[in-house]
Structure formats: C-alpha cells, structure tokens
C-alpha cells in the first residue's frame, strides 16, 4: 500500500498563501515572494500556526506515541502543544520530523488518582539538516474514572 504521508513536510508557497488567507492575514511576507526578497528573506514566510499541520506529515509507519508509551486511551487527555522556532519557516523547504526526548512526570489528581504526564518533543529539520522547529506535545493519562 502506498504511503500517503511520505517523509517530510513540503513548505509550499501556494499553501502558505491559502493558509494566510484562511486566518485573515494579509501580511505581504506571507503572500508575495518579491516582498519577502526585498525584506532580505529567502522566500515567502509561513505564519507561525502553519506548522500545526506537522503531525499529518510524519511517516505513517512511525508508531503513534500512545502505543509507544502503552497508554490507555480511555483515560488520555491532550494537555497542550507548544512550538519553539529556531527561525522562520520559508517556502521551498522540506521539514522532516525526528522524535526527540520524552519526559515523564506524575501529579496527584484531586478526584481521578495519580496522573502521568508525558512531554514529547519532536525536532523538525529542513532538507539541509538544520533544526528549524521543536514541537512539544503534552499528553496526560488520568488514574482512571473520576471519583465523585
């Protein structure tokens, strides 16, 4: 079966333009290659939230983090997501994901028992191997059914 998500996330000028329009942003650096060049940039800049789609461009043969950690999905919550940019993302690049560190901690809940908190970092490098972006995803597994 064909891999519908080949490794790498191509950063395409047209998709940046569409995304910027969808969020109502008319900043020329998101739309106009000439304006970007005049500003000393190598290409159109991707808005910061553009890279939220990176999860869809990770290889489909990579095990999902929940399986890797052995989580019981009945009790898992999305605890947050943070993006740490080394520099802007530009049209013409291809970002590739690499699983980074996973930090596990625990916290006592008030009604649901002990919570396990997993902070998972993914590093995104461009086609030249340069680190461009780190994404931190937080998953929380509660201790079970909430007690009344």
Secondary structure, 3 states (H helix, E strand, C coil): CCCCCCCCEECCHHHHHHHHHHCCCCCHHHCCHHHHHHCCCCCCECCHHHHHHHHHHCCCCCCCHHHHHCCCHHHEEEEEEEEEECCCCECCCEEEEEEEEEEEEEEECCCCCEEEEEEEEEEEECCCCCEEEEEEEEEEECCCCCCC
